Amino acid sequence: MSDNKQEIDSVNFNGEQYLIKNLTPRVLDHLNLLIKLQGAIAEVAVDLKVKQSAQLHISEEVKAFIEEDKIEPNPKEDEDG
């Protein structure tokens, strides 16, 4: 087995290219944090899509159940009373 790790020697941030060897530990730490946050945001976005799809599906099922069970909505009240 060969090691396919590729060393990164520079990073693009805010439209500028920086050499990794020139970055301070605090900049490196925060860049790593940004990368982790981007991954976490992507995961949350996927989770949101899944939950929205489930919500839509369940809502459609409730609508169908109400129709199948012949449940009538309450009559609307007049604005005066």
C-alpha positions as CSV (number, residue, x, y, z in Angstrom):
1,M,0.0,0.0,0.0
2,S,1.3,3.4,-0.8
3,D,0.6,6.5,1.2
4,N,-1.4,8.9,-0.9
5,K,-1.2,11.8,1.5
6,Q,-0.5,15.0,-0.3
7,E,1.3,17.8,1.6
8,I,-0.3,21.2,1.3
9,D,2.3,24.0,1.1
10,S,0.0,27.0,0.6
11,V,-3.5,28.2,1.3
12,N,-5.8,30.6,-0.4
13,F,-7.6,32.9,2.1
14,N,-9.7,36.0,1.3
15,G,-8.4,36.0,-2.3
16,E,-4.7,35.8,-1.2
17,Q,-2.3,32.9,-1.3
18,Y,-0.2,32.2,1.8
19,L,2.6,29.7,2.4
20,I,1.8,27.4,5.2
21,K,5.4,27.7,6.6
22,N,4.8,31.5,7.0
23,L,1.6,31.2,9.1
24,T,1.6,31.5,12.8
25,P,0.2,28.8,15.1
26,R,-2.9,30.9,15.8
27,V,-3.6,31.5,12.1
28,L,-3.2,27.8,11.4
29,D,-5.5,26.9,14.3
30,H,-8.2,29.2,13.1
31,L,-7.9,28.1,9.5
32,N,-8.3,24.5,10.7
33,L,-11.3,25.6,12.7
34,L,-12.8,27.3,9.6
35,I,-12.4,24.1,7.6
36,K,-14.1,22.1,10.3
37,L,-16.9,24.6,10.6
38,Q,-17.5,24.4,6.8
39,G,-17.7,20.7,7.0
40,A,-20.1,20.9,10.0
41,I,-22.3,23.5,8.1
42,A,-22.4,21.2,5.1
43,E,-23.6,18.3,7.4
44,V,-26.3,20.5,9.0
45,A,-27.4,21.6,5.5
46,V,-27.9,17.9,4.5
47,D,-29.7,17.2,7.8
48,L,-32.0,20.1,7.2
49,K,-32.8,18.9,3.7
50,V,-33.6,15.4,5.0
51,K,-35.8,16.8,7.8
52,Q,-37.6,19.2,5.4
53,S,-38.3,16.3,3.0
54,A,-39.6,14.2,5.9
55,Q,-41.8,17.1,7.0
56,L,-43.3,17.5,3.5
57,H,-43.9,13.7,3.3
58,I,-45.6,13.6,6.7
59,S,-47.7,16.6,5.9
60,E,-48.9,15.0,2.7
61,E,-49.8,11.8,4.7
62,V,-51.8,13.8,7.3
63,K,-53.7,15.5,4.4
64,A,-54.4,12.1,2.9
65,F,-55.5,10.6,6.2
66,I,-57.9,13.5,6.9
67,E,-59.5,12.9,3.4
68,E,-59.6,9.1,3.9
69,D,-61.1,9.4,7.3
70,K,-63.6,12.0,6.0
71,I,-62.8,14.6,8.7
72,E,-64.4,17.9,8.0
73,P,-62.8,21.2,9.1
74,N,-64.6,23.4,11.6
75,P,-66.7,26.0,9.9
76,K,-65.2,29.4,9.6
77,E,-66.4,32.0,12.0
78,D,-67.7,35.4,10.9
79,E,-65.4,38.4,11.5
80,D,-68.1,40.0,13.6
81,G,-68.6,37.3,16.1
